[in-house]
Each structure stands twice: as structure tokens, then as C-alpha cells.
Amino acid sequence: MTRKNHLENMIYTHDLDAYYVGSHNCLSIPFDDLLANGFNTRQTDVRPAGSVNTAFQLVAVIFQIQSLSQFGGVSATHLDWTMVPYVRKSFYKHYRDGMKYLCNCNWNLNNYLEDSDTYKKIIDIPINDYSAYLNEIDDAGDFNKVYQYAMDMTIKEVHQAVEGMYHNLNTLQSRSGN
């Protein structure tokens, strides 16, 4: 039925001329899975992203790899939602740094490493949910400094990461003529 509709110009098959060589045409890349679980290139294995900066760098790398290996376009859907876990990871790292350098409190770095119970408790909570962080610092003044530091550094990191991704994508080499 599809063949008949195509021959009678009832439907249009996008980029039909590339099908005979077995090339993929257009693709929406599953960034959620690739960034969370890592991936393999011909040269190496790539570990999961540990920050928003790394995640955006890997997005550019994945675009480059995929665009060189297929005919047609590649795209990203809901990249903003895909980056949420990495923004949280970056915020948590900046929060931990703020605790170390700005807080006059007694704390143990081991309680804040990525495999700790504190990390597991906090990492999935929205950044603007103060209640998750208030219990960690006794002095409200210290909390405000640490929280604001973490927020400022995260915003700065996100801006720089997105800018870097744009530069990488704007200078992307792709297959000739595509």
C-alpha cells in the first residue's frame, strides 16, 4: 500500500534516495540515556556526566559523532529537562565547596561525597527547596552564604556550559554536503 501511494504521489518519502545505501536519515538523539549511563566511541568509553559543564560538552561530542556517521539531521528533544540532574549535581558540588570554605560549622567531607546518605537524600530534591539544606547548617547566616554561593556558581557554570556547547556546535564538522 505504501509503495502504491508513493508511486501515485499520494505520499512523499523523505530522503528516499539515501535508503538504498542503508544510511540512517534523521535522528533525535537519546541524550538522557547516553549522559546517565555513558557510551562507547570507536576510540574509548565515556563515563556518565558528573556536572552540567561535562554534560553539555558531551552533548556536543555526541552531535559530532552522530552527524559524521549518518545521512541527514540529528536533533535533541527536551534538552532542558535532560540537563536537570546535571544542574543538580553541579549545585551540590558548589554547595559542598561553600560548606568547606564559607561555613563556620563542623562537618565531615565524607558525609557529602556522591555515595553518601546525605547526597542520596538531597540530590533529587529541587534546588529551591531550602528545607533539604537547612538541616545541614546550624547558623542561618552561614546557610544563606553557602546557599547563595552555590546558586551563583551553578548559574555561572550553566551559562558557560551552554556557551561552550554553542561554540562547539557552530564549529561542528559534518559530512560534506549535508
Order of alpha helices (4+ residues) and beta strands (2+ residues): alpha-beta-alpha-beta-beta-alpha-beta-alpha-alpha-alpha-alpha-alpha
